[in-house]
Each structure stands twice: as structure tokens, then as C-alpha cells.
Amino acid sequence: MAVRRNILFGAAAVMLLERAAAAPVAPHPDAELIALCAEHRELERRKIAEWDSRPRNITFEAEAALDAATTDPMIGRQGEIAERLAELKATTAEGLLAWITMVATFDADLSEFDPDDDFSGRMLACICRDAIALLAGSAA
């Protein structure tokens, strides 16, 4: 009797696991926004790394050729991302964190407080800094 019960229990458990695996998982409400912000940040990182790796005594023509082959496509994709992001709205703390982190990464002035910046720049840097700190804790 115990063997039969164990078999039935095992069969029921398998059926429940199959149903759970087949059940659709709701996508994150800000999944597209978060992915686009991450892609934009990665492009910015790669673009800056490309520029930083170049020789300092490069000619204008050589730099233009390098730009056309490397960074211009990245800048173009960042423009496409910005167009799509302008149509989206963050609806979660994770989405808002992705937005602010992307903006602070793209605009290096916003990632650090610069006492020589104008009032708006200093305040925006503070807002970005504080929002990232607060939202990183709530999104975890």
C-alpha cells in the first residue's frame, strides 16, 4: 500500500512540476526599458574604451576612419535606443534605477559632484547620486 501511495504521490508531483514549468511567467513590466538602458550603458563603456585606446598623435583623417569603423555605429545605436526610451515610462523602482544609472553613465558630469558646475548641474548630480543609492536598495 505504501509503495502504491508513493507512486501516486510521485506521479502527482511530476504533474504539478510540469504544470509549473509550463505556466507562463509574467515579464517584468520594465523589461524593455531595463534592457535598453543596459545596452546603452554597455555601448557607452565600449565607446569610451575605444577612444581611450587610441594613440594621442593620430591625424584627423585617421581618427575619422576609426570613428566610422568603430564608434559611429555605436553612437547610431545609442540614438535608436534614445528614441525608443523616449516612448517608454518607468513603472517600477528597477526601471527608474536603470534610467537614472544610464543617464549618469552617459553624462559623466552626473556621476560625480563638481563644485565648479552650475547650480542645476550640481543639484542634478546629487539627485542622480541619491536616487541610485536609494533605488539600488529597494530594487534588490
Secondary structure by P-SEA (a helix, b strand, c coil): caaaaaaaaaaaaaaaaaaaaacccccccaaaaaaaaaaaaaaaaaaaaaaaaccccccaaaaaaaaaaccaaaaaaaaaaaaaaaacccccaaaaaaaaaaaaaaccccccccccccaaaaaaaaaaaaaaaaaaaaac
